[in-house]
C-alpha cells in the first residue's frame, strides 16, 4: 500500500491514506461484535444458573451460540459496529493511537 506506484495511483484517484497506529485495540470492529456476543451469552448462562438448570453440553452450547448469532439483534449490532468503524478510525488516528470514545 505504501509503494511508490500505489501512492501515485492513490494520488491520481484523490485517495488520502491515513497513517494508522500499529496494534490499536479500537481498530478491530469484530472485537466489538464478539464483546457483545460474550456479554449476551454470559447473561444467558447466569439466567440458567439462577434457574438451577443443568449446564449445557458442548453441542447445546454451540446451538445456543448459533442462535444468538442468527438473531435479528446480532445483525443489528454487527451493522452498528461496522457503521461506527470510520468514526473510530478517525479518533484513533487523531489521538496517535490512543483509545477512541465508544
N, C-alpha and C positions, 0 to 999 in steps of 0.2 A: 504494500500500500504506500510505502514511502519512497519507492524507486523514482528516479527522475522522469521516466516515461509515464508512470502513474500520476505523479504530481502535475505533469503537463496536461494529461487528459482531464484531471480534476479541474485545473485552472480553466481549460477550454470550456468545460461544462458549467463553470462558475460554482463548483462544489467546494465548500470550505471545510477542511478536515479539522476536527477538534483534537487537541493533544489530551489523550485520556491517561489519567494516572494509573499505574500498574496495580493490579490486585485490589481495587477499591471494592469493598463488600456491597455497596449500593448498586454496582453496575451489573448485577446478575438478577434480572427480573424473575427468573424461575425460582430463585430462593425466596422471593416474596410470596410466590404462589405456594411453594412447599411449606412455608411457615404457616400459611392459612390452613393448609391440609392437616398439618401436625396438630394445630390447635383444635380443629374440628374433631379429629379422631380422638384426641385426649379427652374432650368433653364427652364423647360417646362412651369411651372406656370408663370414665368416672361415673357416668349415669348407670352403666352396667354394674359397677362395684357397689354403688349406693342401693341399687335394687337387688343386690345379692344374686346376680346372675353368674353362672359359671363362666370363667374366662374363655374367650373364643380360641379355637384351634387355628392353625396356620391357614387352612383353606377358607374357613369362615372369615378370618380377618382380611384375607385378600379380597374376598367378595365384598366385605364392608368398604374397603379402600376403593375398589372399582365403583361401587355405588355412589360414594361421595364424589369421586372424580367425574362421574357422568351426570351429576346433578346440575340443575339449572343455576343454582347458586355458585357452584365451582366454575362454570363457564363465565358467569358474570365477574367473578373475582379475577379470573385469568385475563379477561378483556381489560379490566381496570388496571391490573399490573402492567400490561403492555402499553396502555394509554399513558400511564404515569412515567414510563421509561425515559422519554425525551426530556421531560422536565427534570427528572433525577439526574440525567447525564449532564445537563447544563449546570445544575447546582454543584455537582461533584467537581466539574472542571473549574468553575468559578472559585471554589474553595481549595483548589490544589490537591484534591484527593480526600478532603475531609468528608464526613458523613453528610448526607442530604437530609432535608426536613421531610420525613414521611409520616 
